[in-house]
């Protein structure tokens, strides 16, 4: 088995990660909408048996919601 070993010093300390995190900024509206749709996906997939909604229908509904919201074109 061949393993990939990165060249150079790629160390990542806590301060560097914290700076990168702060550089991201606040969550924007599109990210909140995408998160809500994703949570809806997951809930429908978990409740698939109880609700009687097939996974394919859940996927199509989620894609429709993403398209209508303008997040996915």
C-alpha positions in Angstrom: 0.0 0.0 0.0 1.3 3.4 -0.9 0.7 6.3 1.5 0.7 9.9 0.5 2.9 12.1 2.6 2.5 15.9 2.2 5.7 17.8 1.6 6.7 20.8 3.7 5.5 21.9 7.0 1.7 21.9 7.0 1.2 22.2 10.7 -2.1 23.7 11.8 -2.2 25.2 15.3 -5.2 26.4 17.3 -4.6 30.1 16.6 -4.5 29.5 12.8 -7.8 27.6 12.9 -9.4 30.3 15.1 -8.3 33.1 12.7 -9.7 31.1 9.7 -13.0 30.6 11.6 -13.3 34.3 12.4 -12.5 35.2 8.8 -15.7 33.3 7.7 -18.0 35.9 9.0 -21.7 35.5 10.0 -24.1 33.0 8.4 -25.9 34.6 5.5 -29.6 34.1 4.5 -28.9 31.6 1.7 -26.9 29.4 4.1 -29.7 29.5 6.7 -32.3 28.5 4.0 -30.0 25.7 2.8 -29.6 24.5 6.4 -33.4 24.5 6.9 -33.9 22.5 3.7 -31.2 20.0 4.7 -32.8 19.5 8.1 -36.1 18.9 6.3 -34.4 16.3 4.1 -33.0 14.5 7.0 -36.3 14.6 9.0 -38.2 13.2 6.0 -35.7 10.5 5.4 -35.7 9.5 9.1 -39.6 9.5 9.2 -39.9 7.8 5.8 -41.5 4.6 7.2 -43.9 6.4 9.4 -45.0 9.0 6.9 -45.0 6.7 3.9 -43.1 9.1 1.8 -40.5 7.4 -0.5 -36.9 8.6 -0.4 -37.1 9.6 -4.1 -40.0 11.9 -3.4 -38.1 13.5 -0.5 -35.1 14.1 -2.8 -37.2 15.6 -5.5 -39.0 17.9 -3.0 -35.7 19.0 -1.6 -34.3 19.8 -5.0 -37.5 21.7 -5.9 -37.1 23.8 -2.7 -33.5 24.5 -3.4 -34.4 25.6 -7.0 -37.3 27.7 -5.9 -35.3 29.5 -3.2 -32.6 30.3 -5.7 -29.8 28.5 -3.9 -29.4 25.8 -6.6 -30.0 26.8 -10.2 
